[in-house]
């Protein structure tokens, strides 16, 4: 069974392909599609299936969800947020504890916000 991820041109394949410095032909070669098929996916002329989205995301070294438009994925991380997550994941346990201590005050409501509530 084929699942359709998006039936509209609102995906971010072109954005991530150009960030990776790849042509449509180069991306197509990595995922087993012809250049025109990549163009059709980017322009919405072809439905983006889960399988093709998975292959393209892997070839572009992004998460599948990153290929969705902001409208379809409002919780998507921007580049700076993604960088912080990667750095946290690579950190040693002691470093993670220090990061947690730094962000702890941010996650706690301030006195001003408590008074307003």
C-alpha positions in Angstrom: 0.0 0.0 0.0 1.3 3.5 -0.9 0.7 6.3 1.6 0.6 9.9 0.3 2.4 12.4 2.5 1.5 15.5 0.5 -0.6 16.1 -2.6 0.4 19.7 -2.9 3.6 21.5 -3.9 4.1 22.6 -0.3 7.2 20.6 0.5 10.7 21.7 1.1 12.6 19.3 -1.1 14.0 22.1 -3.4 15.1 24.1 -0.3 17.1 21.2 1.2 18.4 20.0 -2.2 19.9 23.5 -2.9 21.3 23.7 0.6 23.0 20.4 0.0 24.4 21.8 -3.3 22.8 19.1 -5.3 21.1 19.3 -8.7 17.9 17.5 -9.4 19.8 14.9 -11.4 22.2 14.3 -8.5 19.4 13.9 -6.0 17.6 11.7 -8.4 20.6 9.5 -8.8 20.9 9.1 -5.0 17.3 8.0 -4.6 16.6 6.2 -7.9 14.5 8.8 -9.6 15.0 10.7 -12.9 15.7 14.4 -12.7 12.2 15.2 -14.1 10.6 13.2 -11.4 12.5 15.2 -8.7 11.3 18.4 -10.4 7.7 17.1 -10.4 8.0 16.3 -6.7 9.4 19.7 -6.0 6.6 21.4 -8.0 3.7 19.3 -6.8 3.3 17.6 -10.2 3.8 14.3 -8.6 2.4 13.1 -5.2 5.1 12.7 -2.6 4.7 9.3 -1.0 6.0 8.2 2.4 8.6 6.0 0.7 9.9 8.7 -1.6 9.9 11.2 1.2 11.9 8.8 3.4 14.5 8.2 0.6 14.8 11.8 -0.2 15.2 12.8 3.5 17.9 10.2 3.9 19.8 11.4 0.8 19.6 15.0 2.0 20.5 14.1 5.5 17.4 15.6 7.0 14.5 14.2 8.9 11.4 13.2 6.9 9.3 15.7 8.8 11.7 18.5 7.7 10.5 18.1 4.2 7.0 19.2 5.1 6.0 22.8 4.8 5.6 24.9 7.9 1.9 24.8 7.4 1.9 21.0 7.6 4.5 21.0 10.4 4.2 24.0 12.7 6.4 22.4 15.3 9.3 22.0 13.0 12.7 23.1 14.4 14.5 25.9 12.7 18.3 25.5 11.9 19.4 27.1 15.2 17.1 24.9 17.3 18.1 21.8 15.4 21.8 22.7 16.0 21.1 23.0 19.8 19.4 19.6 19.9 22.3 17.9 18.0 24.8 19.5 20.4 22.8 18.3 23.4 22.6 14.8 22.1 26.4 14.7 21.5 27.1 16.1 25.0 28.5 14.0 27.9 26.1 13.4 30.8 27.8 16.0 32.9 27.5 18.6 30.1 23.8 17.7 29.8 23.3 18.3 33.5 24.9 21.7 33.1 22.7 22.6 30.2 19.6 21.5 32.2 20.7 23.8 35.0 21.1 26.7 32.6 17.6 26.3 31.0 15.8 25.5 34.2 15.1 29.2 35.0 13.7 29.6 31.5 11.2 26.8 31.9 10.0 28.1 35.3 7.4 30.9 35.3 8.7 34.2 36.4 7.2 36.2 39.4 5.8 38.7 36.9 3.9 36.0 34.9 2.7 34.4 38.2 1.3 37.8 39.4 -0.5 38.3 36.0 -2.2 34.9 36.2 
